[in-house]
Amino acid sequence: MAGFRIVLVSPKNDGNVGAVTRVMGNFDFDELLLVDPCAITEEAYKRAKHAGDVLRNARIVSSLNEATEGCSLVVGTTGIVTDSEKHFVRIPLGAREFAERTKGSEGKIALLFGPEDSGLSQEALGKCDLLVHIPASEEYPVLNLSHAVAILLYEIHMTGAQSFSPSEADEVEKEKLFEFFSDLLDAIGYPEFRKEKTEIMFRRMMGRAVPSKWEFYTIMGVIGDAVKRIRQSESSRGKDQTP
């Protein structure tokens, strides 16, 4: 389905890949990317059933950067969450809340699912704009890969989030905003050892908000003006102190 890209990162069982493909067909999603996957055998096509074309058209890539190229929003799935706001790297949205927030968004959204045994790595999570979690039993919280995909795609399907309106900022615009924010941290002398986590926090905050193109440009304008004012002020002070 145009708008959403399903990305399986290093899947270990091709039967699971086939089951995911079948689920995609059930809910009218058709773009599948596999990052460094296991061998795809006939078993995968048996599991895919009538969605075999989705599997045949799947793209195999070697890196996460390739898999998310051209996407305006990168969404990671996680079975591990935290109750602490300070540990924002693991603070997710629920599947239904995510579907509601992306309803009416524009652009390509990548949905990332990690390996069956370990899930997405910390490095992969750090590249995500936001995280999604499916609550389950505390005693057995981790879902089968295809089941997790099914629940998330079902929620998107039910909210009609596949229908897009022309409003969301694209990948290039978002990265420019994050550059502006990084410049602002430098301009105010923000501690270097805290900078990376704060940048991830800002990225996640903007991802959860799913702002429009106009909102992105407004925020970029404010941050850009702030950086200019700070640097002009520093330059003026430097001239005043010149003997």
N, C-alpha and C positions, 0 to 999 in steps of 0.2 A: 504494500500500500504506500503510495506516494506520501512523503512526510516523515515516515519512521523507517529506520534502518536497524535491523536486529544484528547484533555483533556478538558472536560466541568466541570468547578468548581461550585459546588452548583447550578445547573440549577433548576429553580423553576416551569417550565411548561414542562410536559413530551411530550406534542405535539411538542414543540420546539426541544426536544431531537430527536423525530422521524424525524422531518424535516431535522435536521443536518445529521442524518443517511442516509437519502435519498440523500442528496447532496454528502456525502462521496461516496456513490455507483455510482453517476453520474461521479465522477472523479477518480475512482479506488483507493480510500483510504479505508482501512479496519480495522484499529486499533483504537478503541474508549475506553477511560477511563472516568469514571464518579466519581467525588469526592463529596461524601456526597450529592447525588442527591435527588430530589423529588421522590415520588413513580412512577414507570414506569408501566403504565396501557396499556390496549388494544389500547387506542388512539395513543400512541407512535408508535405502530406497524402499525396502519392504515396510519399514516403520513410517515412511512419509506417506504411504498410500496414494491418494489422488493428488497430493501436493508435490509429486515428483518433479514437476517443472521448476518449482521454487528451489529445490535442492540442486537441480542441474544448472540453474542459472546463478547459483551462489558464487561469490568471488572469494578466492583464497588469497590472503595477504600475509606479510611477514611481521608487520608491526601495528601497534595500536594507533599510531599517528596516521598510517595509511587508511586504517579502518574508519577513522573519524573525520577524514579529510572532507571538507565541504559541509560539515554539520554545524548548525548554529547553536545546538545544545547537546552536550554529552552527559548521559545519565548512567550512573553505575548502580548495580543492585548489590545489596549486602545483607547477609544474615546476622551480622553482628552490629549492635547499636549501643549507644551510651546515653545515660540519663543526665550527664553533665554537659552544660552549655560550653564549658571550656574545651571539651573534646569534640570540637565541631567537625573534625574529619569524619566522624562516624555518626553524625546527626542526620537522619534521613526523613523523607516524606513517606507517608503510607501510599500504597498503590492507587487507591481511589482519589486521594488528595492530589497526587501527581497528575492523574488523568484529568481531573477538573481544572487544574492550573494550566495545563497545556492546551485545553480546549480553545480553539480560536487562534492559536499561535501560528506563526508562519515560519517556513524553513524546514530544513532536514534535522530530525532528532535521532541521535544514536542511542540505542538501548543496549548497554553492555552487561553481559553475563559471564562470570568467571568459570574456571575449571570446576568440575564436579567435586573434587576433594578439598580444595582450598579456597575457592572463590577468588575474587579480584585481589590482586596484590596492592600493597600500600602505594606503590608507584602508580599503578593504574587508577586507583581511587583519587590520587592527587591531581589527575588530569580531568576529573569529572566536574561538571558544573553543579551537579546535585546528585544526591543518592536517594534510592527508593528501597523500602523494606516491606516485606510481607509478614505481619505478625503471625506467629504460630505457637505451639506448645513450648513452654520453657524447658521441658524435659527433652523435647525433640524438635528444635526450632528450624533446622535446615531442610529445605524442600528439595525434591528431585529437580534437576535442571528444567526438564520440559514442563513440570507442574508450575514452577515459578514463572516461566515464560507465559504459560496459559493464563494464569491469574492476572498478570500485568496487562497482557493483550486484551483480555476480556474487559477489564476496567476501561481501557482506552476505547475499545469498541462500543461499550455501553454509553459512554459520555459523548460519543461522536467526535472525539478529539482528532480524528483523521481529517476533518474538514478544516481548512485553513483560510484565514483572512490576511491580507497584506499589511502586516503591522510590525513584525518582530525584527530586531536587529540581526544582521548576518554575522558569520564567523569572523570576518575581517574587522567589522565594527566593534564586536565584543573584545577581541584581542587588543584593539586600540584603546578601549576603555581601561583594560587591565594595565596597559603600558602607562596610561595617564596616572592611574592610582599608584603604580610603582614609583613614578617620578615624584608624586606628591610625598610619598614616604621618605624619599631621598631628600627632598627639599626641606622637610621639617626635621631632618636629622634623626629619623626613626631608628631605633637600635637594630643593627644588622642581624643579630641573632634571633630577633623576633619577626623579621620582615617576611620570610617565606611562609610561615604559618598565617600571618595576617593577610597576605595576598591570597592564600587558599581560602581563608574565611570570607574575604570579600567576593571571590569568585563564586563560592557556594551561596552566599547571600543573594547575589544577583541571579544565580541560577534558580533558586527557589521562588524568587519574585516573578520570573519570566516577564521582564519589562518590554514595553513596546519600543519600536525604533525611535519615536519621538522622545520617549523617556531616556533612552540611552544617550541621545545627542544632548539632551538637557544636562544630564549628569556629567558627561564628558566636558561640556562647556564650563560648568561650575568648577570641576577639578582642574581643568586646563588654565582657567583664569586665576585660580588660587596659586598654582605653581608659578605663573608669571609674576604675580604680585609679590610672592615670597622672594623670588630671585631678584626682582627689581629692587626690593627693599634691601636685600643683602648687598647688592651692587652699590646702592646709594650710600649705605653705611661704610662700605669699603673706601669710597671716594672721599667721604667726609673725614675719614681717619688718615688720609694721605697727607704727610707732612709738607 
